Amino acid sequence: MEEKRQHKRLELSVQIQLERIEEGGVTTVKFFNVDVTDISRTGIGFTAMKELEIGTYYDTKIMIWTKETIDSVIEIVRREKLADGKFKYGCVFIGLQDTDALKIDIYQIFNEL
């Protein structure tokens, strides 16, 4: 399979909250938690028991390793059903603040040392 990622993904074990954004920017689903498997400055991977549609958008609150919270919108671009009944997702960040992307870059630098 051809690698399409622009930035290296880092393994990360945190939970995030998602809230679905409908047409017109209206949120319709209460926040629910998912388990993050990896993160980069351009996207995030996670697993969840809930089945989400490809091409949908979610408002996210990601608590990172510094205990700070990053707010961003993500788009679901990949979905895979796992043997344990969970779903694995690949997402891209939409509108991630430059300062928050920099925090991810710094984390990557420290993990490569």
Biopython code that builds the backbone (N, CA, C, O; Angstrom):
import numpy as np
from Bio.PDB.StructureBuilder import StructureBuilder

atoms = [
    (1, "MET", "N", (0.832, -1.176, 0.000)),
    (1, "MET", "CA", (0.000, 0.000, 0.000)),
    (1, "MET", "C", (0.883, 1.248, 0.000)),
    (1, "MET", "O", (1.848, 1.327, 0.761)),
    (2, "GLU", "N", (0.562, 2.200, -0.833)),
    (2, "GLU", "CA", (1.333, 3.429, -0.954)),
    (2, "GLU", "C", (1.074, 4.351, 0.243)),
    (2, "GLU", "O", (-0.075, 4.576, 0.622)),
    (3, "GLU", "N", (2.149, 4.880, 0.835)),
    (3, "GLU", "CA", (2.031, 5.811, 1.959)),
    (3, "GLU", "C", (1.604, 7.175, 1.434)),
    (3, "GLU", "O", (2.278, 7.754, 0.581)),
    (4, "LYS", "N", (0.485, 7.691, 1.942)),
    (4, "LYS", "CA", (-0.036, 8.971, 1.487)),
    (4, "LYS", "C", (0.088, 10.064, 2.541)),
    (4, "LYS", "O", (-0.231, 11.221, 2.270)),
    (5, "ARG", "N", (0.540, 9.717, 3.721)),
    (5, "ARG", "CA", (0.638, 10.703, 4.799)),
    (5, "ARG", "C", (1.741, 11.709, 4.517)),
    (5, "ARG", "O", (2.810, 11.361, 4.015)),
    (6, "GLN", "N", (1.460, 12.962, 4.850)),
    (6, "GLN", "CA", (2.442, 14.024, 4.672)),
    (6, "GLN", "C", (3.404, 14.089, 5.856)),
    (6, "GLN", "O", (4.548, 14.518, 5.702)),
    (7, "HIS", "N", (2.951, 13.671, 7.023)),
    (7, "HIS", "CA", (3.767, 13.751, 8.231)),
    (7, "HIS", "C", (3.737, 12.413, 8.960)),
    (7, "HIS", "O", (2.747, 11.683, 8.910)),
    (8, "LYS", "N", (4.832, 12.109, 9.633)),
    (8, "LYS", "CA", (4.954, 10.871, 10.382)),
    (8, "LYS", "C", (3.929, 10.835, 11.514)),
    (8, "LYS", "O", (3.743, 11.825, 12.222)),
    (9, "ARG", "N", (3.266, 9.691, 11.682)),
    (9, "ARG", "CA", (2.322, 9.523, 12.782)),
    (9, "ARG", "C", (3.061, 9.036, 14.017)),
    (9, "ARG", "O", (3.946, 8.185, 13.925)),
    (10, "LEU", "N", (2.698, 9.572, 15.162)),
    (10, "LEU", "CA", (3.278, 9.182, 16.442)),
    (10, "LEU", "C", (2.255, 8.386, 17.227)),
    (10, "LEU", "O", (1.077, 8.742, 17.263)),
    (11, "GLU", "N", (2.703, 7.310, 17.854)),
    (11, "GLU", "CA", (1.798, 6.563, 18.713)),
    (11, "GLU", "C", (1.488, 7.406, 19.935)),
    (11, "GLU", "O", (2.362, 8.074, 20.487)),
    (12, "LEU", "N", (0.241, 7.363, 20.344)),
    (12, "LEU", "CA", (-0.204, 8.179, 21.463)),
    (12, "LEU", "C", (-1.404, 7.495, 22.091)),
    (12, "LEU", "O", (-2.304, 7.052, 21.377)),
    (13, "SER", "N", (-1.433, 7.403, 23.381)),
    (13, "SER", "CA", (-2.536, 6.753, 24.060)),
    (13, "SER", "C", (-3.294, 7.776, 24.905)),
    (13, "SER", "O", (-2.985, 7.975, 26.080)),
    (14, "VAL", "N", (-4.275, 8.412, 24.302)),
    (14, "VAL", "CA", (-5.139, 9.358, 25.002)),
    (14, "VAL", "C", (-6.562, 9.162, 24.498)),
    (14, "VAL", "O", (-6.800, 8.450, 23.523)),
    (15, "GLN", "N", (-7.489, 9.797, 25.171)),
    (15, "GLN", "CA", (-8.870, 9.787, 24.720)),
    (15, "GLN", "C", (-9.238, 11.167, 24.231)),
    (15, "GLN", "O", (-8.737, 12.170, 24.739)),
    (16, "ILE", "N", (-10.115, 11.220, 23.240)),
    (16, "ILE", "CA", (-10.632, 12.502, 22.782)),
    (16, "ILE", "C", (-12.143, 12.451, 22.776)),
    (16, "ILE", "O", (-12.750, 11.380, 22.814)),
    (17, "GLN", "N", (-12.731, 13.620, 22.728)),
    (17, "GLN", "CA", (-14.176, 13.728, 22.618)),
    (17, "GLN", "C", (-14.515, 14.207, 21.216)),
    (17, "GLN", "O", (-13.844, 15.075, 20.659)),
    (18, "LEU", "N", (-15.575, 13.623, 20.656)),
    (18, "LEU", "CA", (-16.042, 14.021, 19.333)),
    (18, "LEU", "C", (-17.478, 14.494, 19.411)),
    (18, "LEU", "O", (-18.269, 13.988, 20.207)),
    (19, "GLU", "N", (-17.811, 15.467, 18.580)),
    (19, "GLU", "CA", (-19.181, 15.929, 18.449)),
    (19, "GLU", "C", (-19.421, 16.173, 16.962)),
    (19, "GLU", "O", (-18.715, 16.966, 16.340)),
    (20, "ARG", "N", (-20.415, 15.493, 16.393)),
    (20, "ARG", "CA", (-20.655, 15.573, 14.955)),
    (20, "ARG", "C", (-21.153, 16.953, 14.548)),
    (20, "ARG", "O", (-21.987, 17.557, 15.222)),
    (21, "ILE", "N", (-20.618, 17.438, 13.422)),
    (21, "ILE", "CA", (-21.032, 18.718, 12.861)),
    (21, "ILE", "C", (-21.858, 18.433, 11.612)),
    (21, "ILE", "O", (-21.388, 17.780, 10.680)),
    (22, "GLU", "N", (-23.075, 18.922, 11.604)),
    (22, "GLU", "CA", (-23.972, 18.739, 10.457)),
    (22, "GLU", "C", (-23.856, 19.930, 9.519)),
    (22, "GLU", "O", (-23.125, 20.880, 9.797)),
    (23, "GLU", "N", (-24.576, 19.875, 8.417)),
    (23, "GLU", "CA", (-24.601, 20.964, 7.454)),
    (23, "GLU", "C", (-25.002, 22.261, 8.149)),
    (23, "GLU", "O", (-25.900, 22.266, 8.991)),
    (24, "GLY", "N", (-24.352, 23.333, 7.806)),
    (24, "GLY", "CA", (-24.652, 24.612, 8.440)),
    (24, "GLY", "C", (-23.928, 24.809, 9.757)),
    (24, "GLY", "O", (-24.172, 25.795, 10.452)),
    (25, "GLY", "N", (-23.033, 23.880, 10.116)),
    (25, "GLY", "CA", (-22.253, 24.027, 11.334)),
    (25, "GLY", "C", (-22.981, 23.636, 12.610)),
    (25, "GLY", "O", (-22.476, 23.887, 13.704)),
    (26, "VAL", "N", (-24.161, 23.024, 12.492)),
    (26, "VAL", "CA", (-24.933, 22.623, 13.663)),
    (26, "VAL", "C", (-24.391, 21.297, 14.200)),
    (26, "VAL", "O", (-24.176, 20.360, 13.431)),
    (27, "THR", "N", (-24.169, 21.215, 15.509)),
    (27, "THR", "CA", (-23.740, 19.959, 16.112)),
    (27, "THR", "C", (-24.973, 19.220, 16.610)),
    (27, "THR", "O", (-25.862, 19.811, 17.224)),
    (28, "THR", "N", (-25.016, 17.901, 16.334)),
    (28, "THR", "CA", (-26.231, 17.150, 16.628)),
    (28, "THR", "C", (-26.031, 15.976, 17.577)),
    (28, "THR", "O", (-27.009, 15.412, 18.067)),
    (29, "VAL", "N", (-24.808, 15.604, 17.840)),
    (29, "VAL", "CA", (-24.548, 14.455, 18.700)),
    (29, "VAL", "C", (-23.776, 14.932, 19.910)),
    (29, "VAL", "O", (-22.840, 15.721, 19.779)),
    (30, "LYS", "N", (-24.154, 14.466, 21.084)),
    (30, "LYS", "CA", (-23.397, 14.822, 22.273)),
    (30, "LYS", "C", (-22.002, 14.233, 22.171)),
    (30, "LYS", "O", (-21.775, 13.277, 21.429)),
    (31, "PHE", "N", (-21.076, 14.803, 22.915)),
    (31, "PHE", "CA", (-19.704, 14.315, 22.894)),
    (31, "PHE", "C", (-19.643, 12.850, 23.294)),
    (31, "PHE", "O", (-20.365, 12.413, 24.190)),
    (32, "PHE", "N", (-18.781, 12.097, 22.630)),
    (32, "PHE", "CA", (-18.476, 10.733, 23.041)),
    (32, "PHE", "C", (-16.973, 10.537, 22.920)),
    (32, "PHE", "O", (-16.309, 11.211, 22.132)),
    (33, "ASN", "N", (-16.444, 9.612, 23.704)),
    (33, "ASN", "CA", (-14.998, 9.396, 23.769)),
    (33, "ASN", "C", (-14.551, 8.305, 22.815)),
    (33, "ASN", "O", (-15.278, 7.346, 22.555)),
    (34, "VAL", "N", (-13.330, 8.470, 22.293)),
    (34, "VAL", "CA", (-12.690, 7.451, 21.470)),
    (34, "VAL", "C", (-11.249, 7.308, 21.964)),
    (34, "VAL", "O", (-10.747, 8.167, 22.688)),
    (35, "ASP", "N", (-10.592, 6.219, 21.568)),
    (35, "ASP", "CA", (-9.207, 5.969, 21.969)),
    (35, "ASP", "C", (-8.269, 6.275, 20.814)),
    (35, "ASP", "O", (-8.336, 5.634, 19.765)),
    (36, "VAL", "N", (-7.394, 7.258, 21.008)),
    (36, "VAL", "CA", (-6.443, 7.666, 19.977)),
    (36, "VAL", "C", (-5.332, 6.627, 19.870)),
    (36, "VAL", "O", (-4.815, 6.153, 20.881)),
    (37, "THR", "N", (-4.971, 6.280, 18.638)),
    (37, "THR", "CA", (-3.871, 5.344, 18.416)),
    (37, "THR", "C", (-2.625, 6.052, 17.905)),
    (37, "THR", "O", (-1.507, 5.629, 18.200)),
    (38, "ASP", "N", (-2.807, 7.135, 17.136)),
    (38, "ASP", "CA", (-1.666, 7.891, 16.631)),
    (38, "ASP", "C", (-2.114, 9.286, 16.224)),
    (38, "ASP", "O", (-3.300, 9.547, 16.023)),
    (39, "ILE", "N", (-1.121, 10.183, 16.108)),
    (39, "ILE", "CA", (-1.414, 11.573, 15.779)),
    (39, "ILE", "C", (-0.237, 12.156, 15.000)),
    (39, "ILE", "O", (0.911, 11.759, 15.199)),
    (40, "SER", "N", (-0.533, 13.091, 14.122)),
    (40, "SER", "CA", (0.497, 13.868, 13.426)),
    (40, "SER", "C", (-0.031, 15.289, 13.305)),
    (40, "SER", "O", (-1.135, 15.588, 13.759)),
    (41, "ARG", "N", (0.756, 16.163, 12.694)),
    (41, "ARG", "CA", (0.299, 17.551, 12.556)),
    (41, "ARG", "C", (-0.844, 17.650, 11.549)),
    (41, "ARG", "O", (-1.538, 18.667, 11.522)),
    (42, "THR", "N", (-1.063, 16.629, 10.724)),
    (42, "THR", "CA", (-2.123, 16.695, 9.712)),
    (42, "THR", "C", (-3.300, 15.774, 9.979)),
    (42, "THR", "O", (-4.340, 15.908, 9.335)),
    (43, "GLY", "N", (-3.161, 14.837, 10.919)),
    (43, "GLY", "CA", (-4.269, 13.916, 11.140)),
    (43, "GLY", "C", (-4.150, 13.112, 12.411)),
    (43, "GLY", "O", (-3.199, 13.246, 13.181)),
    (44, "ILE", "N", (-5.151, 12.269, 12.605)),
    (44, "ILE", "CA", (-5.245, 11.474, 13.829)),
    (44, "ILE", "C", (-5.906, 10.137, 13.515)),
    (44, "ILE", "O", (-6.780, 10.055, 12.652)),
    (45, "GLY", "N", (-5.486, 9.098, 14.219)),
    (45, "GLY", "CA", (-6.103, 7.785, 14.109)),
    (45, "GLY", "C", (-6.694, 7.408, 15.453)),
    (45, "GLY", "O", (-6.123, 7.722, 16.497)),
    (46, "PHE", "N", (-7.843, 6.730, 15.432)),
    (46, "PHE", "CA", (-8.452, 6.313, 16.696)),
    (46, "PHE", "C", (-9.344, 5.103, 16.481)),
    (46, "PHE", "O", (-9.695, 4.761, 15.352)),
    (47, "THR", "N", (-9.707, 4.456, 17.596)),
    (47, "THR", "CA", (-10.671, 3.358, 17.573)),
    (47, "THR", "C", (-11.879, 3.757, 18.404)),
    (47, "THR", "O", (-11.781, 4.549, 19.341)),
    (48, "ALA", "N", (-13.026, 3.186, 18.036)),
    (48, "ALA", "CA", (-14.272, 3.468, 18.757)),
    (48, "ALA", "C", (-15.247, 2.323, 18.532)),
    (48, "ALA", "O", (-15.170, 1.617, 17.527)),
    (49, "MET", "N", (-16.153, 2.149, 19.466)),
    (49, "MET", "CA", (-17.211, 1.153, 19.315)),
    (49, "MET", "C", (-18.286, 1.647, 18.354)),
    (49, "MET", "O", (-18.997, 0.844, 17.750)),
    (50, "LYS", "N", (-18.404, 2.939, 18.213)),
    (50, "LYS", "CA", (-19.446, 3.551, 17.396)),
    (50, "LYS", "C", (-19.014, 3.595, 15.927)),
    (50, "LYS", "O", (-17.867, 3.923, 15.622)),
    (51, "GLU", "N", (-19.944, 3.261, 15.013)),
    (51, "GLU", "CA", (-19.650, 3.336, 13.586)),
    (51, "GLU", "C", (-19.932, 4.751, 13.091)),
    (51, "GLU", "O", (-21.036, 5.270, 13.252)),
    (52, "LEU", "N", (-18.918, 5.364, 12.487)),
    (52, "LEU", "CA", (-19.014, 6.719, 11.966)),
    (52, "LEU", "C", (-18.898, 6.668, 10.445)),
    (52, "LEU", "O", (-18.255, 5.776, 9.893)),
    (53, "GLU", "N", (-19.519, 7.625, 9.781)),
    (53, "GLU", "CA", (-19.511, 7.647, 8.327)),
    (53, "GLU", "C", (-18.282, 8.363, 7.790)),
    (53, "GLU", "O", (-17.846, 9.375, 8.339)),
    (54, "ILE", "N", (-17.727, 7.820, 6.704)),
    (54, "ILE", "CA", (-16.627, 8.480, 6.003)),
    (54, "ILE", "C", (-17.165, 9.773, 5.402)),
    (54, "ILE", "O", (-18.285, 9.812, 4.891)),
    (55, "GLY", "N", (-16.362, 10.826, 5.467)),
    (55, "GLY", "CA", (-16.754, 12.119, 4.916)),
    (55, "GLY", "C", (-17.519, 12.997, 5.884)),
    (55, "GLY", "O", (-17.964, 14.084, 5.514)),
    (56, "THR", "N", (-17.680, 12.539, 7.129)),
    (56, "THR", "CA", (-18.363, 13.370, 8.126)),
    (56, "THR", "C", (-17.331, 14.150, 8.935)),
    (56, "THR", "O", (-16.155, 13.789, 8.989)),
    (57, "TYR", "N", (-17.794, 15.212, 9.552)),
    (57, "TYR", "CA", (-16.929, 16.119, 10.300)),
    (57, "TYR", "C", (-17.304, 16.104, 11.780)),
    (57, "TYR", "O", (-18.474, 15.986, 12.144)),
    (58, "TYR", "N", (-16.276, 16.226, 12.623)),
    (58, "TYR", "CA", (-16.484, 16.218, 14.065)),
    (58, "TYR", "C", (-15.649, 17.303, 14.724)),
    (58, "TYR", "O", (-14.483, 17.505, 14.388)),
    (59, "ASP", "N", (-16.268, 17.992, 15.665)),
    (59, "ASP", "CA", (-15.553, 18.920, 16.525)),
    (59, "ASP", "C", (-14.856, 18.062, 17.574)),
    (59, "ASP", "O", (-15.488, 17.191, 18.173)),
    (60, "THR", "N", (-13.570, 18.290, 17.804)),
    (60, "THR", "CA", (-12.818, 17.452, 18.740)),
    (60, "THR", "C", (-12.178, 18.268, 19.847)),
    (60, "THR", "O", (-11.858, 19.444, 19.680)),
    (61, "LYS", "N", (-12.005, 17.620, 20.962)),
    (61, "LYS", "CA", (-11.237, 18.146, 22.083)),
    (61, "LYS", "C", (-10.233, 17.054, 22.428)),
    (61, "LYS", "O", (-10.601, 15.995, 22.937)),
    (62, "ILE", "N", (-8.959, 17.324, 22.143)),
    (62, "ILE", "CA", (-7.898, 16.332, 22.335)),
    (62, "ILE", "C", (-7.035, 16.763, 23.513)),
    (62, "ILE", "O", (-6.409, 17.822, 23.475)),
    (63, "MET", "N", (-7.002, 15.939, 24.561)),
    (63, "MET", "CA", (-6.108, 16.234, 25.681)),
    (63, "MET", "C", (-4.764, 15.593, 25.365)),
    (63, "MET", "O", (-4.655, 14.370, 25.270)),
    (64, "ILE", "N", (-3.741, 16.427, 25.204)),
    (64, "ILE", "CA", (-2.435, 15.921, 24.820)),
    (64, "ILE", "C", (-1.588, 15.619, 26.048)),
    (64, "ILE", "O", (-2.026, 15.824, 27.180)),
    (65, "TRP", "N", (-0.372, 15.132, 25.817)),
    (65, "TRP", "CA", (0.545, 14.673, 26.857)),
    (65, "TRP", "C", (0.877, 15.743, 27.874)),
    (65, "TRP", "O", (1.261, 15.410, 28.995)),
    (66, "THR", "N", (0.745, 17.030, 27.529)),
    (66, "THR", "CA", (1.020, 18.116, 28.474)),
    (66, "THR", "C", (-0.210, 18.455, 29.316)),
    (66, "THR", "O", (-0.178, 19.367, 30.142)),
    (67, "LYS", "N", (-1.291, 17.710, 29.095)),
    (67, "LYS", "CA", (-2.586, 17.914, 29.749)),
    (67, "LYS", "C", (-3.319, 19.148, 29.223)),
    (67, "LYS", "O", (-4.331, 19.559, 29.791)),
    (68, "GLU", "N", (-2.811, 19.739, 28.137)),
    (68, "GLU", "CA", (-3.515, 20.823, 27.464)),
    (68, "GLU", "C", (-4.553, 20.214, 26.531)),
    (68, "GLU", "O", (-4.438, 19.054, 26.135)),
    (69, "THR", "N", (-5.563, 20.999, 26.184)),
    (69, "THR", "CA", (-6.594, 20.530, 25.267)),
    (69, "THR", "C", (-6.472, 21.268, 23.937)),
    (69, "THR", "O", (-6.416, 22.497, 23.890)),
    (70, "ILE", "N", (-6.431, 20.490, 22.862)),
    (70, "ILE", "CA", (-6.408, 21.036, 21.511)),
    (70, "ILE", "C", (-7.807, 20.896, 20.939)),
    (70, "ILE", "O", (-8.382, 19.808, 20.954)),
    (71, "ASP", "N", (-8.354, 21.991, 20.435)),
    (71, "ASP", "CA", (-9.660, 21.966, 19.775)),
    (71, "ASP", "C", (-9.444, 22.010, 18.269)),
    (71, "ASP", "O", (-8.686, 22.840, 17.768)),
    (72, "SER", "N", (-10.111, 21.116, 17.550)),
    (72, "SER", "CA", (-9.996, 21.098, 16.096)),
    (72, "SER", "C", (-11.225, 20.420, 15.510)),
    (72, "SER", "O", (-12.013, 19.790, 16.216)),
    (73, "VAL", "N", (-11.362, 20.566, 14.209)),
    (73, "VAL", "CA", (-12.375, 19.821, 13.461)),
    (73, "VAL", "C", (-11.630, 18.752, 12.679)),
    (73, "VAL", "O", (-10.575, 19.019, 12.104)),
    (74, "ILE", "N", (-12.176, 17.540, 12.659)),
    (74, "ILE", "CA", (-11.580, 16.456, 11.877)),
    (74, "ILE", "C", (-12.587, 15.960, 10.848)),
    (74, "ILE", "O", (-13.798, 16.095, 11.019)),
    (75, "GLU", "N", (-12.058, 15.389, 9.783)),
    (75, "GLU", "CA", (-12.887, 14.715, 8.786)),
    (75, "GLU", "C", (-12.489, 13.245, 8.764)),
    (75, "GLU", "O", (-11.304, 12.920, 8.696)),
    (76, "ILE", "N", (-13.476, 12.359, 8.823)),
    (76, "ILE", "CA", (-13.228, 10.917, 8.736)),
    (76, "ILE", "C", (-12.910, 10.586, 7.279)),
    (76, "ILE", "O", (-13.722, 10.849, 6.392)),
    (77, "VAL", "N", (-11.728, 10.008, 7.027)),
    (77, "VAL", "CA", (-11.350, 9.666, 5.654)),
    (77, "VAL", "C", (-11.174, 8.158, 5.441)),
    (77, "VAL", "O", (-11.198, 7.692, 4.302)),
    (78, "ARG", "N", (-10.995, 7.386, 6.530)),
    (78, "ARG", "CA", (-10.877, 5.922, 6.422)),
    (78, "ARG", "C", (-11.586, 5.267, 7.596)),
    (78, "ARG", "O", (-11.653, 5.815, 8.696)),
    (79, "ARG", "N", (-12.119, 4.058, 7.325)),
    (79, "ARG", "CA", (-12.770, 3.275, 8.389)),
    (79, "ARG", "C", (-12.493, 1.809, 8.120)),
    (79, "ARG", "O", (-12.564, 1.342, 6.984)),
    (80, "GLU", "N", (-12.173, 1.086, 9.203)),
    (80, "GLU", "CA", (-11.911, -0.344, 9.107)),
    (80, "GLU", "C", (-12.564, -1.027, 10.311)),
    (80, "GLU", "O", (-12.379, -0.593, 11.448)),
    (81, "LYS", "N", (-13.324, -2.090, 10.062)),
    (81, "LYS", "CA", (-13.924, -2.831, 11.168)),
    (81, "LYS", "C", (-12.916, -3.844, 11.688)),
    (81, "LYS", "O", (-12.353, -4.622, 10.918)),
    (82, "LEU", "N", (-12.693, -3.832, 12.992)),
    (82, "LEU", "CA", (-11.739, -4.733, 13.628)),
    (82, "LEU", "C", (-12.445, -5.991, 14.124)),
    (82, "LEU", "O", (-13.669, -6.017, 14.250)),
    (83, "ALA", "N", (-11.665, -7.027, 14.401)),
    (83, "ALA", "CA", (-12.212, -8.308, 14.831)),
    (83, "ALA", "C", (-12.966, -8.211, 16.158)),
    (83, "ALA", "O", (-13.898, -8.981, 16.390)),
    (84, "ASP", "N", (-12.579, -7.282, 17.028)),
    (84, "ASP", "CA", (-13.225, -7.167, 18.342)),
    (84, "ASP", "C", (-14.516, -6.351, 18.311)),
    (84, "ASP", "O", (-15.092, -6.058, 19.359)),
    (85, "GLY", "N", (-14.973, -5.980, 17.102)),
    (85, "GLY", "CA", (-16.222, -5.230, 16.978)),
    (85, "GLY", "C", (-16.033, -3.725, 16.960)),
    (85, "GLY", "O", (-16.970, -2.977, 16.681)),
    (86, "LYS", "N", (-14.814, -3.279, 17.260)),
    (86, "LYS", "CA", (-14.528, -1.849, 17.208)),
    (86, "LYS", "C", (-14.254, -1.431, 15.767)),
    (86, "LYS", "O", (-14.102, -2.266, 14.875)),
    (87, "PHE", "N", (-14.195, -0.128, 15.567)),
    (87, "PHE", "CA", (-13.855, 0.440, 14.273)),
    (87, "PHE", "C", (-12.584, 1.261, 14.425)),
    (87, "PHE", "O", (-12.404, 1.963, 15.420)),
    (88, "LYS", "N", (-11.706, 1.170, 13.433)),
    (88, "LYS", "CA", (-10.486, 1.975, 13.408)),
    (88, "LYS", "C", (-10.665, 3.048, 12.347)),
    (88, "LYS", "O", (-11.083, 2.760, 11.225)),
    (89, "TYR", "N", (-10.345, 4.296, 12.708)),
    (89, "TYR", "CA", (-10.573, 5.437, 11.826)),
    (89, "TYR", "C", (-9.284, 6.189, 11.542)),
    (89, "TYR", "O", (-8.384, 6.267, 12.379)),
    (90, "GLY", "N", (-9.223, 6.738, 10.338)),
    (90, "GLY", "CA", (-8.173, 7.664, 9.958)),
    (90, "GLY", "C", (-8.837, 8.992, 9.640)),
    (90, "GLY", "O", (-9.827, 9.034, 8.910)),
    (91, "CYS", "N", (-8.303, 10.067, 10.178)),
    (91, "CYS", "CA", (-8.931, 11.383, 10.040)),
    (91, "CYS", "C", (-7.884, 12.429, 9.704)),
    (91, "CYS", "O", (-6.707, 12.274, 10.029)),
    (92, "VAL", "N", (-8.321, 13.493, 9.052)),
    (92, "VAL", "CA", (-7.448, 14.642, 8.792)),
    (92, "VAL", "C", (-7.976, 15.821, 9.598)),
    (92, "VAL", "O", (-9.181, 15.976, 9.799)),
    (93, "PHE", "N", (-7.037, 16.648, 10.053)),
    (93, "PHE", "CA", (-7.423, 17.866, 10.749)),
    (93, "PHE", "C", (-7.883, 18.911, 9.739)),
    (93, "PHE", "O", (-7.275, 19.090, 8.684)),
    (94, "ILE", "N", (-8.958, 19.587, 10.084)),
    (94, "ILE", "CA", (-9.469, 20.709, 9.301)),
    (94, "ILE", "C", (-9.357, 21.930, 10.222)),
    (94, "ILE", "O", (-10.043, 21.996, 11.242)),
    (95, "GLY", "N", (-8.515, 22.878, 9.879)),
    (95, "GLY", "CA", (-8.424, 24.104, 10.669)),
    (95, "GLY", "C", (-7.710, 23.961, 11.992)),
    (95, "GLY", "O", (-8.086, 24.617, 12.963)),
    (96, "LEU", "N", (-6.684, 23.118, 12.063)),
    (96, "LEU", "CA", (-5.887, 23.012, 13.281)),
    (96, "LEU", "C", (-5.055, 24.285, 13.431)),
    (96, "LEU", "O", (-4.385, 24.704, 12.487)),
    (97, "GLN", "N", (-5.097, 24.895, 14.605)),
    (97, "GLN", "CA", (-4.321, 26.113, 14.874)),
    (97, "GLN", "C", (-2.825, 25.823, 14.704)),
    (97, "GLN", "O", (-2.358, 24.738, 15.051)),
    (98, "ASP", "N", (-2.087, 26.784, 14.177)),
    (98, "ASP", "CA", (-0.644, 26.616, 13.991)),
    (98, "ASP", "C", (0.066, 26.325, 15.308)),
    (98, "ASP", "O", (0.994, 25.517, 15.342)),
    (99, "THR", "N", (-0.353, 26.966, 16.379)),
    (99, "THR", "CA", (0.283, 26.730, 17.678)),
    (99, "THR", "C", (0.053, 25.297, 18.154)),
    (99, "THR", "O", (0.929, 24.702, 18.780)),
    (100, "ASP", "N", (-1.123, 24.744, 17.858)),
    (100, "ASP", "CA", (-1.403, 23.359, 18.248)),
    (100, "ASP", "C", (-0.630, 22.377, 17.377)),
    (100, "ASP", "O", (-0.158, 21.355, 17.875)),
    (101, "ALA", "N", (-0.493, 22.669, 16.085)),
    (101, "ALA", "CA", (0.310, 21.824, 15.196)),
    (101, "ALA", "C", (1.767, 21.830, 15.656)),
    (101, "ALA", "O", (2.447, 20.806, 15.589)),
    (102, "LEU", "N", (2.242, 22.981, 16.120)),
    (102, "LEU", "CA", (3.608, 23.087, 16.618)),
    (102, "LEU", "C", (3.815, 22.215, 17.857)),
    (102, "LEU", "O", (4.878, 21.615, 18.019)),
    (103, "LYS", "N", (2.819, 22.140, 18.724)),
    (103, "LYS", "CA", (2.908, 21.271, 19.910)),
    (103, "LYS", "C", (3.101, 19.819, 19.494)),
    (103, "LYS", "O", (3.873, 19.091, 20.118)),
    (104, "ILE", "N", (2.404, 19.394, 18.443)),
    (104, "ILE", "CA", (2.552, 18.027, 17.939)),
    (104, "ILE", "C", (3.947, 17.830, 17.363)),
    (104, "ILE", "O", (4.567, 16.789, 17.582)),
    (105, "ASP", "N", (4.449, 18.824, 16.625)),
    (105, "ASP", "CA", (5.808, 18.754, 16.076)),
    (105, "ASP", "C", (6.848, 18.625, 17.181)),
    (105, "ASP", "O", (7.778, 17.827, 17.071)),
    (106, "ILE", "N", (6.694, 19.403, 18.238)),
    (106, "ILE", "CA", (7.642, 19.363, 19.357)),
    (106, "ILE", "C", (7.616, 17.992, 20.023)),
    (106, "ILE", "O", (8.665, 17.451, 20.373)),
    (107, "TYR", "N", (6.427, 17.432, 20.199)),
    (107, "TYR", "CA", (6.301, 16.093, 20.783)),
    (107, "TYR", "C", (7.046, 15.081, 19.918)),
    (107, "TYR", "O", (7.728, 14.200, 20.441)),
    (108, "GLN", "N", (6.918, 15.201, 18.594)),
    (108, "GLN", "CA", (7.587, 14.294, 17.680)),
    (108, "GLN", "C", (9.109, 14.414, 17.815)),
    (108, "GLN", "O", (9.809, 13.402, 17.829)),
    (109, "ILE", "N", (9.617, 15.631, 17.912)),
    (109, "ILE", "CA", (11.059, 15.839, 18.047)),
    (109, "ILE", "C", (11.579, 15.161, 19.309)),
    (109, "ILE", "O", (12.607, 14.485, 19.267)),
    (110, "PHE", "N", (10.886, 15.333, 20.425)),
    (110, "PHE", "CA", (11.335, 14.723, 21.681)),
    (110, "PHE", "C", (11.262, 13.201, 21.648)),
    (110, "PHE", "O", (12.071, 12.527, 22.286)),
    (111, "ASN", "N", (10.296, 12.655, 20.906)),
    (111, "ASN", "CA", (10.178, 11.204, 20.816)),
    (111, "ASN", "C", (11.197, 10.582, 19.887)),
    (111, "ASN", "O", (11.434, 9.376, 19.952)),
    (112, "GLU", "N", (11.805, 11.377, 19.024)),
    (112, "GLU", "CA", (12.823, 10.864, 18.114)),
    (112, "GLU", "C", (14.211, 10.904, 18.711)),
    (112, "GLU", "O", (15.139, 10.312, 18.161)),
    (113, "LEU", "N", (14.371, 11.601, 19.839)),
    (113, "LEU", "CA", (15.701, 11.703, 20.479)),
    (113, "LEU", "C", (16.103, 10.411, 21.140)),
    (113, "LEU", "O", (17.186, 10.325, 21.720)),
]
sb = StructureBuilder()
sb.init_structure("model")
sb.init_model(0)
sb.init_chain("A")
sb.init_seg("    ")
for serial, (resi, resn, name, xyz) in enumerate(atoms, 1):
    if name == "N":
        sb.init_residue(resn, " ", resi, " ")
    sb.init_atom(name, np.array(xyz, "f"), 0.0, 1.0, " ", f" {name:<3s}", serial, name[0])
structure = sb.get_structure()
